[in-house]
Amino acid sequence: MNDQPDLVIFDCDGVLVDSEPISIAVLIELVAGIGFELPEQAAYERFLGKSMASICTALGEDPGIAVTEAHLEAMRSALYARFRRDLRPIEGIAETIGKLAMPCCVASSSQPERIALSLEVTGLLDQLAPHIFSATMVENGKPAPDLFLHAAAAMGVDPTNCLVVEDSAPGVEAAKRAGMRVFAFTGGSHAAQFDLHARVAALEPDLIFDNMRQLPALLGTRT
């Protein structure tokens, strides 16, 4: 069935930029620096798709782990330095955005400066600015639907005519709660080791795909 959306909403981390392994590595280093061990698998399970602030809040609820504002700032500083050095776009994403026949925007759990940096160092900022929305703009972050609903309203599109591209369980859940179609992208470099396909499949997105170059042809797909 050919049913093109009026707006495509992209998550940023793991969808536009291949940032998740970098973010998890920095998080593990932070936790080690305050005297605790955070296994990589546990870090992905607990924190994929979450903002740095919400991650630090969650860590602070663990017995014995005291995460301060200074820790949060140190983690952001280390992360931004790694992004400038190592961050790469998801393969094929620039080409894909250029082929879209409808408007698109970004809706990410990250802070605005992190989103802008991610898109700038990967060469995507000019294609997507100024339509960039952060969870800092709404009361509740993913898995609440607030951010996607905010993005749709700002872009002047009914939520039912939006399609979200997400890579995390909180993001897929947020899109479904917003009444939007959602495609789960499993082509990031973290997907295989995290068994991302099985995790997002459990939430029954409209479609799961792992090659970003396929997206323009898939946009008319409704299940």
Summary of the structure (lengths in Angstrom):
residues: 223
radius of gyration: 16.7
end to end distance: 8.3
largest distance: 54.4
contacts: 753
relative contact order: 0.19
helix: 50%
strand: 13%
